[in-house]
Amino acid sequence: MAHTEYQYHSDMSSLLSVSDIVKLQTVKYANLGSLAVLVFDYCVTFPEEVRWTWFKPWDITRVIFIISRYLPFAGAGMTAYDALRASNQCASTVEGYIVHVVCIVAAEALLVIRTWAFWQKSRRLLIGLSVYAALSVVAAMVADLSPTMLIPGQEPPPGTCYFESTRSAAIVYLFLAMFESVVLILTVYKRIRDYKDFQSDIVITLYRDNMFYMFCILAITIANVICEGALPSAYSNMFDTLQLVVHSVLASRILFRLREDNERVHVPSMSLTTFDTQFNCLRPPSMSMGGTGTPMKFEGM
């Protein structure tokens, strides 16, 4: 997601130490390995994609899913290609930068949708998270494109085009980590407030999966904050492609599990009594006994 200079300089050996060259090579192969992970996961989860998305009506959720599922192939491919290229000309990174931003935003949108479902489709929550997400994206892009060095430390040599990012890139991932932390806190808060004593398998599964996915995504974001802000600049793009891959892989699984949970709730063979009982299990205690709340449903997911 950070604005990166992608270039292997032909005269690198005269400007960098052997140690720095080894670090850059390690980062390049790490990005190539991340692309391999994306391809492997796609092959593994392709049957689930066919089952849960191919024959569903087109809606905003499916559009976001397609973006987060397929656009990372372009972003990861461009990053891997630029990391491994050997050329005397600096590569343009505008296209790759835009692709990275769109991929991350699409994946985060699926996280918001899952959180929104867990909050019984609260309009206030959806509006609040959408506004916060928009402000975070704008602030991150301003920080990333700022000519001022926001974090002191070693920077890539001036006038060169190495596969490195400036220290300001850590600010970008910090904004992303803050947003993901808010989503995580909202999920925990809802679970404690309304579902603390619930034993419903669907609620437990929805909460457990959401927490696991969020912790994994937050972990890779924090790792990027550390790499960009604290480690030597040669390691700045160590997890550049992996950031896209983790978001894409887990966001896809989020949608698959949402629709699987939705099917478990809406099983056609259920009797009316069983069907009503299942929905009563999804209604928080605060919404029972004549409450005005809406049971948790996943239509359109």
N, C-alpha and C positions, 0 to 999 in steps of 0.2 A: 504494500500500500504506500510505502514511502517513495519519494522521488529519488531515483537511483541513477548513477552513471554506470552504464553497462558497456565496458570496453576492455579488451585485452590489448595492452599497449605492446607494440613490437619491440620496443626498447626497454621493456620492463626490468630486465636484469640490471640495467645501468642505473635505475632509479630506486629499486627496491632491494632489500636484503633477501637472502635465501629463505629466511624464516617467514617474511611477508609473502613471498611467492607461494610457499607451501600453504600458508593460511588461505590465500585466495583460491588456490586449487581445491582445498578442502571445502570451501564454501560453494564453489561451482559444482562439485560432485554431489554435495548435499542437496542442492536445488534440483539436479538431475534425478537424484533418488526420490525426491518428493513427487516429481512428475510420474515416476514409475508407480508410486503408491496410489496416485490418483487413478491411473489406468487400471491397476489391479482391483481397486475397490469398485470401480465402475463395472468391471466384468462380474464381480461377485454379487453386486446388488442389482444387476440388470433385470433379473426375473421379478424382483420386487417393484422396480420401476414400471414394468409392463403391467403388473397386477394392480398397482395402486394409482397410476397416473394415466396410462394410455387410453383407457376407455372411460375416463371421467370428463365431465363437461369443462370447457375452458372457463376459468375465472381468474381473479387476481392472484390467488394462491398458486395456481398451476403456472402462471406466467413467471412469478418470482422463482418458483422451483426450477423451471427450465433455465432461467438465467444463472442461478446459483449452481446448477448441475453441469451445464455445458460450457458456459463462458470461462470457467477456470482452466479448461483445456487450452484455450487460446492464451490466457494470461500466463499459465505455467509453462506452456510451450515457448512463448516469446522470451520469458525470463531465462529458461534453460538454454535457448539458442544464443541469446546475447551473452550469457555467462561463458559459454564454451567457444564463442567465435574468436578468431584471431585476425584482426584487421588494424589498419593504421588510421581509420576514421572513426570518430565517435558516433555511436548509434543514437538515433532519436528515441527518447523514452516517453514521449507524450502519449502515444497510443497505449503502451504498456501500463502507464500510470493510470489512464482512464479505465482500462480493463480491470486493473487491480481494485480500484475504488468501487466500481460497479459490482464486482464479485462479492466483496466484503459487505456492501450495503444489502445486496440481495440475501445473503446468508443470514445477516442480522435481522432482516425483515421476517424470515421464517421463525427465528427465535421469538420475535415480538408476537407473531401470530400464535405460537404455542402458549406463550405467557398469557395472551389475551383469552385464549380458550380456557386456561386454568382459572382465570378470573371471571368466568361466566360471561365472556364477551362484553366486558365493561367498556362503554364508550369513552368514559373519562380516562381510563387507563390507556386506551389506544391512542387517544389524542395527545395525552401527556408524553408517552413514549415516542410518538412520531415527531413531536416538536423537539424533544430532547435529542433525538437521533439526528434531525436536520441541523440543529445548532452544533452538535458534536462534529459532524462531517465538515461543516463550514470552518469551524475553529481549527480542526486538524489540518485542513488544506491550507489555511492561512499560515499556520505555524510551519508546515512543511515547505512551503514555497517562499517563506520569508528569507531575505538575504542576510538577515542578522543571525549570528550564531547564538542560539538560545541556550545551548548546553556547552560549557567549556570542555575541551579535550582534543585529542588528536583528530585531525581531519585528513581527508584524501589530499595528496600533493596537488597544489594549484596548477592549473593548466594541463592536467592529465585526465584520462577517462578510464578509471579502474572500476571494477565491479564492487563499488562501495557506496554507502550512503553517508550523508552528513549526520551529525549528532542530533539535529533537529527532528530526524525521523523518529527518535524515541518519544517525542511529544505526541506524534501522531498515534502511536500504539498506546500511549498512556491515556489519551482520550477514548480510544476504543476499549481499553481495559476498564475504565470508569463506567462506560455505558453497559458493558457486560456484567459488571458488578451490581449495577442497579437492577438489571433484569433478574439476576440471581437472588438478590435480597427480596425483591417483590414476590418471587416464587416461594421462598422460605416463609415470608410473612403471611402469605395467603394460606399456606399449609398449616402453620401454627394457629392462625386465627380461626379458620373455618373448618379445617379438616384434621385437627389434632387427634381426635378419637375415632376417626374413620377407619374402617376395615375393608372398604370396597377395593377389590383388586384393580379396578380401572383407575381409581384415584391414586392408589399406591404406585401403580405402574407409570402413570403419567408423571407423577412427581419424581419418582426415582430416575426415570429416563431423562427428564428435563435437567435434573441436578447433575447427572453424569455428563451429559453433553455440554452443559454450561461450564463445568469444571475443566473439561478437556480444552474447550475453546479459550477459556480464560487463561489456562496454563500456557498455551502457545503464544497468546498475546503478551503475557508478562515476560515470557522468554525473549520475545522480540524487543521489549522495552530494555531488558538487560543487555542484549547483544548490541543494540543500537546506541545505548547511552553509556555503558560501562566498559565493555570489552574493547580491544583494539579495533580500529576502523576496518581492518581487513576482514573481521568477522561480522560486520554490520548486516550483511545480507544472508547470513547463515540460514535463517528460517523464512526467508522472503517467500519462496514458493510454498513451503510447508504451511504458512499462514493461510494461503488460498485453499490448499488441499484440505486442511482440517476443517475449515469453515464449510467447504463444499460437501465433503463426506458426511459430516455430522448434521448439517442442515438437511441433506437428503434423507438421512435416517430419521430425523425428526418428523418429516412429512410422512414417511412410510409408517411410523409408529402411530402418528395421529390418525391416519386413515384406518389402520388396523384396529385401534381402540374404538374408532367410530363404528366399524363393522361389528365389533363385539357388543356394542350398545344396541345397535339396530339389527339384530338377528331376526330374519323373517320368520323362522320357525318357532320363535318364542310365543308362549301363550300370553294373553293380555295381562294376567296376574304377574307373571314373571317379568314382563316388559315394564310394568308400572313399578314393581319392586326394584328393578335395576336402576330406574331413574330416581327413585327415592333415595337410593344409596349414594347417588351423585349430588344430592341436594344438601348443602351445608346445614347444620342444626339451626343457624341463625335465619335460614330461609324456610324452615319447616313451620308447621302449625300456622298456616295461613299467611306466611311471609310472602313478599312480593318478588323474591328473587327468581331467577331463571335457572332451571337445571342445566348442568353442563352438557352441551351437545357439540358436535363437531361438523355440522352440515357445512359444506363449502370448503372443508379443509382438504 
